Amino acid sequence: MSKKYFGTDGIRGAVNSKNINGEMFFKFGLATGTFFKSQKKNKQTAIIAKDTRLSGYMLEPALVSGLTSAGMDVYTLGPIPTNGLAMLTKAMRANMGIMITASHNPHHDNGLKLFGPDGMKLSNNFEKKIENIIDKNIVKNLSEARKLGRVKRLETGTRDYIKILKKNFIKEFNLRGLRIVIDCANGAGYKAGPELLKSLGAKVIAIGVEPNGLNINKNCGSVHPNNIKTAVKKYRAHVGISLDGDADRVIMCDEKSNIIDGDQIVAALASRWKNKKMLKGGVVGTLMSNYGLEKYFKNNNIKFIRANVGDRYVKEKMQKYKFNLGGEQSGHIILGKFATTGDGLLVALEALFALRKGKKASEFFSKFKKIPQILKNIDVKDKDIITKPEIKKSIKIAEKLIKRHGRILVRKSGTESKIRVMGESENLNLLKKCMKIITNKIK
């Protein structure tokens, strides 16, 4: 049975729409609190963090109201990265963590991501159980007055998160002598990112650190990597780091102003980990991972498995096969040794650790030649359009043309009202022709 509210990465949508409004967030809070409370009889604790969207000020109180109405105590952290919330949920032994965010989406969208006491995103099965509670009569789930939850604001979230990140590395680790550009997308990492790098001794050029509630991801961050490309060149930086709105993904830039995507970062880390005997099992990628990455791993005897798009599915495959490294081209990368979900700052630190002795970023990240890839994101009113006969026919025609010369992938976005069409081939003209067949029909 498909889920009603939850997508591939929590709940996400336009603010004050069907699901992203105060009433629904109260219901989400009440249902989630009721579900976790049913696991134990004693009062339980939830931690809430958020990114910098203006709508967070509307949605957070509604969520808190729902949780406390279910009898849960709540700690609010304010803006910190998604994995910071996951780490602190586990470190504080809370029963659950909730991140209010729409990740890389524009400010007019928002949503939430749920984490269990182990810092892991909730399973599909748990999400379905919470959905069942949402749709039931809420009155019976309301706590009596003396059993309502309490709320407390914690001001140390960013500092505590940075401490946890630094504990993953040797005490002597520092970034002195490095000039680093970081673009925080005016999002959840706008404090933690620069503070972390400065605390390690780097000279930091920070951009995207002036959130106003409306400028998150706007012409900045990992979806606009040309910002760090330009800044790295301007300031003659050694490396650039670009986060998205909730800082769970990262795109980087070398000293030559070359953009480094998630596939290239994963290849570099996998190579290093293999040499250091740190790589366990192999690497999990996704259906979107560049074929050049797959060929690189094959040539270097590194096992490679593709998962569905979404870091949740990458993590599930990592657990199934007991791999400790996985990631997406978009920059969602999971370092199984250190984290339970994607963390842009942690991944950047792991790369910077490899560069600390003077190695150039361009050398570290140049592991494979990317196969030409084209990605088109098409806005649609109904994502089920790809099930229509004429659309399916156009896909079959394109797949037949490109067979043995590349591949085509057409899928619904799990987080936006878009159809994503991706194609790969060394034959660029053929690739463009096949892409056009599909995209024109969808449009």
N, C-alpha and C positions, 0 to 999 in steps of 0.2 A: 504494500500500500504506500503510495507516494505521500510526502509530507505536505501539509496545508500552509504552514507559515515559514518553516525553516528551509533555506536553500543550501548551496554547497558550502557556504561559510557564514552560518548564522542567519539572521533576519536582516533584510536590507530593502530600502525603498525610498520613495519621495516623502519628505516631511509633511505631516498632516494629511497623508493619504490613508488608504484602508488599514494598513498595519502599523504605520509609523506615526503615532499620535499619543497623546496623554492617556486616553482611555485604554488603548491596547497595551501600552507599557505598564499600566497598573495591572492589567490582566496577566501580562507576561511575568511580572514580579510576583503576583499572588500565586500563579500556577507553578512557577519555578520554586518558590519558597515552600509551597505545599508538597511538591514532589520530594524535595530534599529533606523536609521535616519528617516525611513518612519513612525515611530511611532509619531515623533514630527518634527516640521519644523526647530527648532533652533539647533545649533551645540551641539553634545552630547559627552560624555566622556566614554572611556574604560580604564580598569585597567588590566595590564598583569603581571602575576607572573610565575615562572617556578621552576622546580627542578634543579638538578645539572648536568644533562646530557650534554656531549660535544655538541651534536646536537642542544641544546637550543640556542647556539650562532649563528647557521645558521637559525633556524626557527623563532626566535623572530623578527629579523629585517624584514623578509618577511611578517610576520603577521602585524607588525607595519606599513609597507608600504601599505598594503592592507587597513587597517583601516583609515589611514590618507588620502589615495586616495579617500576614501568614504566621507571624510570631518569630521572624528571624531578626537577629541583630545585624546591623549593616555598618561597614566602614567605607567611607568614600575617600578616594585618593586624588581626584582631580585629573588633569592631563598627564598620562604617562604612556609609554608604548605598550602595545598589546601583550608582548611577552613579559614585560615588566609586571603586568597584572597577573599573568600565569605563574611567574616565579614567586611573587609575593603571596598568591593564594596558597601555594604549597608551603612556603616558608612560614607563613602565619598560621598554618594548619586550619585554614578556613574550609568550610564545606563546599563553597562554590565561589567563582569569580565571574563577573559580568563586565564586558568591555562595550561601552556605547560608542559605536563608530560605524562609518561606511567605508573605511579603508581608503582606497584610492579614488573613490567617487567624489563628485563636486559637493559643495557645501549644502545644496538643497536636498541631498539624500542623507539618511542616517540609518542606524540599525543597531544590532547587538550581537555579540559572540559570547557563548557560554563555556565555562571551564569547570571541570570537576576538582575535587580536593587534591588530585595528583598533578594538577596543572595542565591536564590534557583537555582538548575540546571534547564536548559531550558526544557520545555515539549517536547514530541515527535512531537507534532503538530508544534511548533516553529522550531524545528530542520528540519522538512520536508520543511517548507517554506524557510529556509536558503539554503537547498540543491537545491531547485528550482532556486534560484538566482545564485548559483554557476555555474549551467549548462547553463545559458543564456549568451548572448554577454556582455562582461564586459565593453565595451567602454561606453555604455550609463549610467553606474553607477559611472563613474569617475567624481570627482568634478572639477570645474574650478579652476584655479590657486589661486585666492584670497580666495577660500573657503576650501583649504586644511587644514587638522588637524595639530596640533602642538604636540610635544613629550617632556615629561619631566621625568627625573629619580627621584624617591623618595627613599631616603636612610633610611627612618624611619619605613619601613614596619614591620620589626621584632619587634621593640620596641612598635609600635602601636598595633600590634597583641597581644603581651604579656599583655599590659594594658587592652585590652578588655577581655582576658581570666580571669585575676585576679579580674575584676569587678564583675564576677559571684559569687564570694565568699565573706564571711565576711572579713573585714579589718584585723581582728586578726589572720586569717588563716596563719599558717606557718608550715614548715616541719623540724624545728630544731630538731636535735637528730636522724633523719632518714638518713641511708645510702642507696642511690638509684643508681642502675645501669641503664643507658639508652643507647640503641643502636639506633642510628639515621639513619642507613642504608646508610650512606654517601649520604643522600638525602636532601630534602627540609627543613627538621626540624633540620639540623645539628647545626644551631645557636640558634634557638628559644628554642629547647628542654632543653639543658643544662642551658641556661641563665634563663629560667623560673624557673627551680628547684632551682638553686643557689639563685635567688632573693627571694625565699621563705625560705631560710636558710638550705636547705638540703646539706648533703655532697654527691657530685655527682661524680660517676665514669662513664665517657662518652666514648663510643666506636662508631665506625662508624661515626666519625666526621672529616674525612680527605678526602673529595671528590676530585677526580681528573678528573671527567668527564666520566670515564670509569668504576668506581667501585661501582656505585649506585646499591644497592640490591645484590652485589656480595658476597656471603657467609656471609651475614650480614642482619640485619633487621628482620622484622616480618615473612619472609618466611624462616628464619634460626634461630629459637628461641633458639637453643642450645647455642648460643653465650651468651645470658643473663643468661641461666641456669648455664653455667660454671663460668661466672663472679660473679654471686650472691653467689655461693659457695666459690669462691676464696676470695672475699672481705667481706664475711659474711654480705652481704647487707640485708636490711629488705624487699626489693622488687625490681623487675626488670621491665623495660619498653622497649618494642621493637616496633619501628615504621617501616613503609614501605617507599618507595621512595618519596611519596608526603605527608607522615605523616597523611593520612586520616584514617588509620587503626592502631590498637594497639593489641599486644599480651603481656601478663604480666607473671611474675614469682613470686612465693611466697618465703618466707625466707627458705623454705625447698628444694628449687630448683625445684619445680613442675611448669610445664608450664600451664598457665591459658589462654585458648582460648576465643574467642568472646562470645560463648554460656555461659561460666562460668562467664564472666564479666557481661553479661546482667542479668543473674540469680541473682547475688549478688546485683546489682544496683536496680533491680526490687523489691527485697525483702526489701532493705533499704527504697526505695521510698514509698513502700506500708506502711511500719511501720510509716514513717514520714508524711503519707497522701499526698505525692507528686506525686504518680503515677496516671495518668489520663487514664481511660478506660482499658488499658491493654498493652500488648507487641506485637510487630510485629517481627517475625523471617522470615526465608526463607525456601525453600524446602530442603536446606542443614542443617538446624538446627537439632541438635541431638534430637532423640526421648526422651532421658532422660530429656532434658530441657522441652519438652512439658508435660511430666508426672509430673515434678516438679510443673509447673504452675497450672496444673489441680488439684493437691493435695493441693495447697495453694490458690485456688480460685482466680487465676489471669488469665484473659482472654488472649488467645494466638491465633494469626492468622499468617499463613504462606503466604509470598509473593514470587514472582519469585526472582531469584538470582540477586543481584545488589542493591546498596543502593538507587538508584533512585526509584526502585519499593517498597522498604521498606518505604521510605518517602511518597510515594503516598498513601500507605495503612494507614500510620499513620495519614495523613491528612484526608483521607476518613472516618476513624473510630474515629478521634479525640483522638488518643493515643499519649503519649509524650515520648515513649521509644521504640526503635527498633534496630535491629542489625543482623549481620551475624557472623557465626562461624569464618570467616577469620579475624575478628577484626574491620570491618566497623560497627561502633555503632553510632546511632544518638540520642543525648539528646535533645529532642524537646523543652525542657524548655530553652535551651541555644544556640542551633545551628540549621542551616538549612541542614547541611550535616555532614558526618563522620569527626571526629577530634580526632586523637589519643592522643594528648596532653590534650585536654579537658576531655576526658573519663578517662585518667590516673589521672588527677587532682581530678575528682569527686570520684574516688576510694581512692586516697590518703587522701582526706578530711575525709572519713570514718575511716581511719587508724590513724588519727592525734593524737588520745588520747591513743595510745599504743596498739590498737587491732592488732593482728597478721594477716598478709595477708592470711595465710593458713586457718584461721578460717573464715575470711570474704568471701573468694571465694568458700568454700566447701559446696555448696548448693545442689548438686545432683550428682548421679552416672551416668556417661556417658555410654550409650549403645555402645558396640564395633562398630566402624565405620571404613570402609576402603574407601579411595579415590584414584583413579587412574587417572592421567592426561596423555592422549595418544596423541602424536604429529601426526597430519594428514595434508595432502595437501589440502583436501577438506572436510570441516565440514559437508557437506550434505551427507557424507557417512552413517550417521545413518538413512537415509531414505531408504537405499537399503534393499530389501526384506530379504536377508540372515542375515543382522544385526538386523532388526526388529524381525525376527524369534528367534534369540538367546536371545534377550531381553525378549520376551514372555516366552521362556523356563525357563529362570532364575527367572522371576517374579512368574511363577507358582510354582516353587520349593520352593521359600522363602515365599510364601503367608502364612499369619498367624504367621510367625516366624520372620518377619522383612520387610525390603523394599529395593528396588533398584531404583536408579534414574540415567538416562543417559541423558546428555544434551551437547549442543555445548557451548564452552566458548564464552562469549561475548567480550572478549578482546584479545584472542590469538588463534592461529591455533591448537586448542586442542579439544578433546572430553573428557569430565569429567564423570567418572563412579563412583558413590557413592553407597555403600551398608551398611545397619545396621542390626544387629541381635545379640541376646545373644548366638546363636549357631554359633561360630566362624568358625567351619569346613564347615558348610553349606554355610555360607557367602562367604568364600574363593572359594568354588566350583562354586557358582553362579557368582561371579565376574570374575572368570577365563573363564567361558562360553562366556561372553560378550567381555572381553578384548582380548582374543585370536582371536575371529572372526574379531574384528576391526583391530587388528594388521596385 
